[in-house]
Amino acid sequence: MSKHSAETQAMIDACKRHTLYSWSARDKVDPLPIARAEGLYLYGPDGQRWIDWNSQLMSVNIGHSHPKVVRAMKEAADGLIYAFPGSATDARARLSQRVAALLPADMNTLFFTLGGAEANENAIKIVRQYSGRPKILSRYRSYHGATNATMQLTGDPRRWANEPGMPGVVRVMDPTPYDYSFGKTDAEIVKNNLTYLEEIIQYEGPQTIAAMFIETVTGTNGILPPPEGYLKGLRALLDKYGILLVCDEVMAGFGRTGKTFAFEHGDIVPDVVTMAKGLTSSYIPLGAVAMRDEIGNYFNDHVFWGGLTYNAHNFACNVALAVLDVMEDEDLVGNAARMSVVMKDEMQKLKDRHPSVQTYRNIGLFGIVDLQQDRAGTPMAPYNGTHPAMGALNSFLRENGVFTFMHWGSFMCNPPLCIGEAEIRDTFAIISKGLAATTDKVVTG
Ligand SMILES: Cc1ncc(COP(=O)(O)O)c(C=O)c1O
C-alpha cells in the first residue's frame, strides 16, 4: 500500500513516468514529495514536515522562501526580466561589483553562468585561453559538475559511465591520505602529497599544464577540509611552475564553512574562483567564474571564446543581490562560524554514545558523520557502495522529520546557515535515536 495519498502518489508517478532523475535508474527512485518549503523546513503535500538537514543540495544557504527575497523576486518580475548577454543592465553592474567586493582585492572580473558545472566549464576555457597550455590537474575525491568536460575533472564514480570524455585531464591523489598510518601530522601529510604532486607535474611537463582545479573543501566526496598548510603549500608549488589555481567554491562558498569563501581559511588567493549554489541560495539558477585582474585584463584585447544565452541573466542577478542582502543583514556567515561549535559538540556526543560512529568532520555548517561496521573502523559501506543499515537510517530519519543525504557509509549534516542552536541539538537528538535503532545494531567486535 502506498504511504502517500492517492493524489500525491499520482503526482509522484507522473514525475517518474515523464522525467529522468539524476544519477538514478527510474525504477529505483523514491522521490520525496515536497509541496512547499519555508526557513529550515520542507513540507509534504500530505502534511509531513522535515528539517532540511542538507539545505537540499548544500545550496539553500539562507533557508527557504525568505520573505525579503520572495518580495524582491516579485519586484524584479515587474522590471527587466531578460536582456541578451551583450547588454548592460543595472543588476549585472551591481551584482558584479558586489561579488567582486567579497573576493580578494585583485579579483574584479566575473563571467556569469547558469550553475556550477557551467562555471567550471567556462573556467576551463578561461585558463586554457589565457595560459595557452592544454592540460588540467584535478583530484580523485572531487565533483565538479555533470557537463562533458566537468565530468572529466570529477574524480568520483559518476565519471565512469561518462568516459572517455574531454582529453587532457590529469587526476591526482588528494591530501587526505589513502593510508592513514602514513603521516601523523598535517605537516607530514602535506609534505608527502605535495612531493608526489611535484613529481606528477614533472612527468606531465609543467609547460603543458594550464591549471589545477580543487574543491577548496571537498563536498560530496566526504566534506574534507584540507590539512593545515596544504593550500599555502599548493599555491607555492603551482606558482613555481606557472600553473593557475582554480578553487571550486560551488558548494563551499557563500558562508557554508563559516567564511564567505573557503579559501579564506587557508589565507591564499586563488587565480580563479567558481561559484553557484549559495550565490542565489538556489532560488534561481546562477553561477559565476571570478578571475584575478591579470587574467581578466588578458581578455581586454583577446576575445573570450565562450558564451551563453543566459549569461548574466537579469532576473537571476536581481535575485542574487537580494540573497546577498539577507546573508549580510542576518550575518549568516558569522552564524555558520558560531554554530560550527555546536555541531562539533553534538557530533562528538554521537561518537561517545554510538558504536557505529567512526568519526566526524565539520567546518562551519559543512559536516559529515562516517559510520563503521565494527570497532576496528571498517566503513559501514565501501567506496561507491552501500549497506542496508544506511537505508534503514535514512528511512528512520525521514519518518521522524529529518531530510538529509546518505553518502555510502556516511550521512551529511549541512543545514541552512540560518539555523539556531536549539534546532541543531534537537536534530542530533533524532539522529541519535536513529543510530541506536539502525546502524548501532550491526556493529560487531
Ligand atoms: C563542488 C561542486 N562543483 C560543481 C558542481 C556542479 O554544480 P551544478 O550542479 O550547479 O552544475 C557541484 C554540484 O553539486 C559541486 O558540488
PDBQT file of the ligand as one rigid body, heavy atoms in Angstrom, charges set to zero:
ROOT
HETATM    1  C1  LIG A 501      31.901  21.450  -5.868  1.00  0.00    +0.000 C 
HETATM    2  C2  LIG A 501      30.875  21.430  -6.959  1.00  0.00    +0.000 A 
HETATM    3  N1  LIG A 501      31.215  21.900  -8.170  1.00  0.00    +0.000 NA
HETATM    4  C3  LIG A 501      30.327  21.915  -9.181  1.00  0.00    +0.000 A 
HETATM    5  C4  LIG A 501      29.049  21.439  -9.009  1.00  0.00    +0.000 A 
HETATM    6  C5  LIG A 501      28.080  21.448 -10.163  1.00  0.00    +0.000 C 
HETATM    7  O1  LIG A 501      27.119  22.424  -9.969  1.00  0.00    +0.000 OA
HETATM    8  P1  LIG A 501      25.732  22.356 -10.795  1.00  0.00    +0.000 P 
HETATM    9  O2  LIG A 501      25.022  21.147 -10.330  1.00  0.00    +0.000 OA
HETATM   10  O3  LIG A 501      25.071  23.662 -10.435  1.00  0.00    +0.000 OA
HETATM   11  O4  LIG A 501      26.078  22.299 -12.234  1.00  0.00    +0.000 OA
HETATM   12  C6  LIG A 501      28.655  20.944  -7.761  1.00  0.00    +0.000 A 
HETATM   13  C7  LIG A 501      27.291  20.427  -7.557  1.00  0.00    +0.000 C 
HETATM   14  O5  LIG A 501      26.986  19.769  -6.598  1.00  0.00    +0.000 OA
HETATM   15  C8  LIG A 501      29.595  20.939  -6.706  1.00  0.00    +0.000 A 
HETATM   16  O6  LIG A 501      29.290  20.463  -5.502  1.00  0.00    +0.000 OA
ENDROOT
TORSDOF 0
